[in-house]
Each structure stands twice: as structure tokens, then as C-alpha cells.
């Protein structure tokens, strides 16, 4: 697993014992609070010991960029002098052949499959992201297979109106799935705000191993599909999150 | 600013944020973490540094939101931004030297300003596992000068960090330069007890100022090496009334500076409280950006 940073979705897989190793820059708890699932895995090996390979944010992005360009590494001026390369033998500190100065090389990251959620995409797979985009443009080109989940499927004519927004062209994409509110919990720029109270409650539920199991039973195995999840959260709540976001920013409008 | 009027009442967190705000200069480009660091930077931006630009790790530059940022990749960071870039591009701009100043927190710091945000008590199997580098290592490596905001505790202020996530002055002297790092290194550490700076030659941390009511001896007790200090240690300036008012407007529901987060955690009332925050923030914060 190669997320830039571990957030709720990745921690669920760790909590369910589905992860052997992850390559990351950091785990984010933020306003949701400390991520107890991640801590249990690394501090106590619960539910299973996990191998961790650490980088920084720039170097994770450069790893995807390398793979997206079809080269095996990229150089960065981060990581030098720190303990990160000391415990990660895949990072090589070498003398830059042009300047003689130390530089860190990070290996390309080529995931088997990438799941990328976007705001708008057409049926061909031309995907447009509004607002911040992580390194999704590189990731889509680095992965062997790409599944786009999207808030909305729009006509190709609509994509053609603002082609600069298409950071992932169709030829990178294997499948497009319409999944509205797929980022619930976290937010989706121009579509719906982060559900902070939900996140804090998730964080609290995960405080113990038993608590996590009960949460997974209720929120993952206890709902039949995505619609079931949305019904459980409540459509009204989701729509209020959408209204809240769009009071501040709505695509195509000055607010 | 002449004839400063100081706030009559303020919390320790507000004093820290106001003190940190003074570290930013007008026209600077800054890389800032979410939470109290962002409150500090925004306070600077909305008082003495109106032409300062703030970027956050998620990839947005110059956001001017009318609501409080809750995450470095929250939807809020995009609100009225100058630009949203791929993350490697934003961090690349920083490596290129476009960022004057960065502000981050840490779980542990040592006397050369090296930071640990990865693990306390062993690695990879840690006693206490924390977030990891994120952008911390990148910012500490190449930003013009690094500002640090953290809690003052003996186990957090150590001779040598358990894991060196973000480079400060490494082993002191010219070791930072020798490692090939391009940024200027740490410039100031602000804690709940005072302000620390670094010797220009040795790279060692020294006590510059204590907060009102705190003595250098108390600081020494909350730190685990023999701290250097000048013959006279100054006192931190309290927040001005203007700074305090801005902070209250930036965080009117006390999410970072008060108990707002606790209120949001309430299973019954939390969501309604959150909706109320998003309902009211717009009109409260909009005038800030005039």
C-alpha cells in the first residue's frame, strides 16, 4: 500500500489485518484526533505486525512522478542528514554527478492499482479535479490500473469547455464509477464539507481494538453497499454538508 | 506600531500564537501547518503582514477562507486560493527557494533544533508512534528559515532526538551545510514558556525570552540539557488587542484555542454545532479579508 499519508480509509484496511507493508510520508489524525488503529499496529503489532517504509511528502510525490515518466528514480534535496534514509535502504544518498553535492534518490513507485476520487469525469475517463489534487495526476500515470470514482459523470462536451482541468486523460483510466459522497468524512472541494463531528466520533470509536471491530461491524459489514452507507449516515446530513461547502465555494460561481 | 494597546485578557495559547505571529514579515511567502501555527500565521497576515502569502501542504497557495481550516487537505484550503498545485510541484517550489519561512510543530526537539515527529522510544517498533515526516522534513530541509511551535516538557526537549525526522543544525557547526541541505535551518522555537533562538556559529539553542510570570529556572527544569542563555533574558510581549480580536474572529468557536473540538465530539449535539459554525463563520470572517 502506497498512500501519501494514511487516513481513515487506509487505517480501516490496517485494522482489518489486510496490510502487510505500507510506504508513506505520514499518518494524519488532525482535528479527528490521534489514529489509534495506526498506533496499535506500529506500537504493538495489532492486529498484525506491519512493515513501514517512510519518506517525506516531496519524496512520495517524486516517486509517483518517476513512475509516471517511466524512469526508476528521482533526486530530491530533502531527507539529507535525517534518520529517514538511515532506516530506509531504498533511499540512496549520492554525490550529484554535476555539482558534487549530496542528493537523495528515491525509487519510482508503481502501484498495481490506484483508486482516485474526482469531482467530475466523462464516460471515457477524462477526469477533472477541482481544488487541491495531491499527486493524483502522477499517480494515475504511475499505476498499472486506475479506477476513477467520481461525484458526477458529465458529458464529454462539458469536459471540453475547460480542458485544463482534466489532469487525468482517459488513456490512463481502466474504469469509471459514479460514487457520490465517496469522500464523506473527509470533504470534497466545491461539493461537500468535511464531516468533522463524524470524524471525531470515528476516532473515539477506534480508541480500542474492540471498539474498532464493533465500528467495522456496524459501518462496513453492516451495510450492503454504498447507498446503504449513505442511508446510514443520512441523506439529509450529506445534503447539509453539501450546502455548507457550497455556501463558501461552488464550481463556476464567486461566493 | 506605536502606542500599542495590549489585550487585557488572553490565554497561554493566544500568547504563543501572538508571539509566533511576530516572527513573520510583510511580503514573505510562508509554508504553514494547520492548527495553532495557522492561527499564528493568519494573525500576522491580517495585522502587520498584509502582503504575506500562506501556502499549506495540501497544495494550495494564498487561500483566503471565510471558515477555519481543519486539515492540510481540507476543502477549505482551496477557498479563494491563488493556485492549487500538485503537491510535488508545491514542495518543488519550496526546494527551488521560493519560500522564505516555514512553521511546524514537533513531538520532540534537541539542542540543535532537530525535530522528531516520527517515533518516541525506539524505531521502527516505537513506544509512542507519531505522525511521521509529512512535509516536515522537506520544509526543514529547504525553507529559508524554520519556525517551531511546541509544548515545553523535559521529555520533549532532549539532548538528542530519538528519531531525527526534520533536520535542524544536525550536530551543530557546519554539519547542516555539509549534509547538502539548502535551507537556512531553525530560527526560533516558541513554547508555552518562552522563546528560543539559535547561535549563528554553533547552531545551539539558547533562551531568548520568557513568557510573563515564567523564570529562566523554570524553563531549565523543563528541558534536559544544560541550556545556554544570555546574561539577561527578556520578557515576551503580550498579545495586542488587535491580535486578540483577530484570533477570536479566526477561531470564533474555539476549535483550536478553546473547547470547540470537544463540543463537536458530542454524538447528539455535535453535528448541529458544526453546522452552526459553518452557518455563522462566513459573515464573521468575511470582513477580515477586505
Boltz contact constraints between the chains, C-beta under 6 A:
constraints:
  - contact:
      token1: [A, 25]
      token2: [B, 133]
      max_distance: 6.0
  - contact:
      token1: [A, 25]
      token2: [B, 134]
      max_distance: 6.0
  - contact:
      token1: [A, 26]
      token2: [B, 131]
      max_distance: 6.0
  - contact:
      token1: [A, 26]
      token2: [B, 132]
      max_distance: 6.0
  - contact:
      token1: [A, 26]
      token2: [B, 133]
      max_distance: 6.0
  - contact:
      token1: [A, 26]
      token2: [B, 134]
      max_distance: 6.0
  - contact:
      token1: [A, 27]
      token2: [B, 131]
      max_distance: 6.0
  - contact:
      token1: [A, 27]
      token2: [B, 132]
      max_distance: 6.0
  - contact:
      token1: [A, 30]
      token2: [B, 71]
      max_distance: 6.0
  - contact:
      token1: [A, 31]
      token2: [B, 70]
      max_distance: 6.0
  - contact:
      token1: [A, 39]
      token2: [B, 129]
      max_distance: 6.0
  - contact:
      token1: [A, 42]
      token2: [B, 129]
      max_distance: 6.0
  - contact:
      token1: [A, 43]
      token2: [B, 126]
      max_distance: 6.0
  - contact:
      token1: [A, 43]
      token2: [B, 129]
      max_distance: 6.0
  - contact:
      token1: [A, 52]
      token2: [B, 124]
      max_distance: 6.0
  - contact:
      token1: [A, 54]
      token2: [B, 132]
      max_distance: 6.0
  - contact:
      token1: [A, 56]
      token2: [B, 133]
      max_distance: 6.0
  - contact:
      token1: [A, 56]
      token2: [B, 137]
      max_distance: 6.0
  - contact:
      token1: [A, 56]
      token2: [B, 138]
      max_distance: 6.0
  - contact:
      token1: [A, 57]
      token2: [B, 91]
      max_distance: 6.0
  - contact:
      token1: [A, 57]
      token2: [B, 134]
      max_distance: 6.0
  - contact:
      token1: [A, 57]
      token2: [B, 135]
      max_distance: 6.0
  - contact:
      token1: [A, 57]
      token2: [B, 138]
      max_distance: 6.0
  - contact:
      token1: [A, 58]
      token2: [B, 91]
      max_distance: 6.0
  - contact:
      token1: [A, 58]
      token2: [B, 138]
      max_distance: 6.0
  - contact:
      token1: [A, 61]
      token2: [B, 87]
      max_distance: 6.0
  - contact:
      token1: [A, 61]
      token2: [B, 88]
      max_distance: 6.0
  - contact:
      token1: [A, 62]
      token2: [B, 88]
      max_distance: 6.0
  - contact:
      token1: [A, 65]
      token2: [B, 88]
      max_distance: 6.0
  - contact:
      token1: [A, 77]
      token2: [B, 95]
      max_distance: 6.0
  - contact:
      token1: [A, 77]
      token2: [B, 142]
      max_distance: 6.0
  - contact:
      token1: [A, 77]
      token2: [B, 182]
      max_distance: 6.0
  - contact:
      token1: [A, 78]
      token2: [B, 137]
      max_distance: 6.0
  - contact:
      token1: [A, 78]
      token2: [B, 138]
      max_distance: 6.0
  - contact:
      token1: [A, 78]
      token2: [B, 141]
      max_distance: 6.0
  - contact:
      token1: [A, 80]
      token2: [B, 179]
      max_distance: 6.0
  - contact:
      token1: [A, 80]
      token2: [B, 180]
      max_distance: 6.0
  - contact:
      token1: [A, 80]
      token2: [B, 181]
      max_distance: 6.0
  - contact:
      token1: [A, 81]
      token2: [B, 167]
      max_distance: 6.0
  - contact:
      token1: [A, 81]
      token2: [B, 170]
      max_distance: 6.0
  - contact:
      token1: [A, 81]
      token2: [B, 179]
      max_distance: 6.0
  - contact:
      token1: [A, 81]
      token2: [B, 181]
      max_distance: 6.0
  - contact:
      token1: [A, 82]
      token2: [B, 137]
      max_distance: 6.0
  - contact:
      token1: [A, 82]
      token2: [B, 164]
      max_distance: 6.0
  - contact:
      token1: [A, 82]
      token2: [B, 167]
      max_distance: 6.0
  - contact:
      token1: [A, 83]
      token2: [B, 163]
      max_distance: 6.0
  - contact:
      token1: [A, 83]
      token2: [B, 164]
      max_distance: 6.0
  - contact:
      token1: [A, 101]
      token2: [B, 180]
      max_distance: 6.0
  - contact:
      token1: [A, 102]
      token2: [B, 180]
      max_distance: 6.0
  - contact:
      token1: [A, 131]
      token2: [B, 78]
      max_distance: 6.0
  - contact:
      token1: [A, 131]
      token2: [B, 84]
      max_distance: 6.0
  - contact:
      token1: [A, 132]
      token2: [B, 58]
      max_distance: 6.0
  - contact:
      token1: [A, 132]
      token2: [B, 59]
      max_distance: 6.0
  - contact:
      token1: [A, 132]
      token2: [B, 60]
      max_distance: 6.0
  - contact:
      token1: [A, 132]
      token2: [B, 78]
      max_distance: 6.0
  - contact:
      token1: [A, 132]
      token2: [B, 84]
      max_distance: 6.0
  - contact:
      token1: [A, 133]
      token2: [B, 86]
      max_distance: 6.0
  - contact:
      token1: [A, 134]
      token2: [B, 87]
      max_distance: 6.0
  - contact:
      token1: [A, 135]
      token2: [B, 86]
      max_distance: 6.0
  - contact:
      token1: [A, 135]
      token2: [B, 87]
      max_distance: 6.0
  - contact:
      token1: [A, 135]
      token2: [B, 88]
      max_distance: 6.0
  - contact:
      token1: [A, 137]
      token2: [B, 86]
      max_distance: 6.0
  - contact:
      token1: [A, 187]
      token2: [B, 75]
      max_distance: 6.0
  - contact:
      token1: [A, 189]
      token2: [B, 75]
      max_distance: 6.0
  - contact:
      token1: [A, 189]
      token2: [B, 78]
      max_distance: 6.0
  - contact:
      token1: [A, 194]
      token2: [B, 74]
      max_distance: 6.0
  - contact:
      token1: [A, 196]
      token2: [B, 70]
      max_distance: 6.0
  - contact:
      token1: [A, 196]
      token2: [B, 264]
      max_distance: 6.0
  - contact:
      token1: [A, 196]
      token2: [B, 274]
      max_distance: 6.0
  - contact:
      token1: [A, 197]
      token2: [B, 264]
      max_distance: 6.0
  - contact:
      token1: [A, 197]
      token2: [B, 270]
      max_distance: 6.0
  - contact:
      token1: [A, 197]
      token2: [B, 271]
      max_distance: 6.0
  - contact:
      token1: [A, 197]
      token2: [B, 274]
      max_distance: 6.0
  - contact:
      token1: [A, 200]
      token2: [B, 264]
      max_distance: 6.0
  - contact:
      token1: [A, 200]
      token2: [B, 265]
      max_distance: 6.0
  - contact:
      token1: [A, 244]
      token2: [B, 278]
      max_distance: 6.0
  - contact:
      token1: [A, 245]
      token2: [B, 75]
      max_distance: 6.0
  - contact:
      token1: [A, 247]
      token2: [B, 282]
      max_distance: 6.0
  - contact:
      token1: [A, 248]
      token2: [B, 79]
      max_distance: 6.0
  - contact:
      token1: [A, 249]
      token2: [B, 79]
      max_distance: 6.0
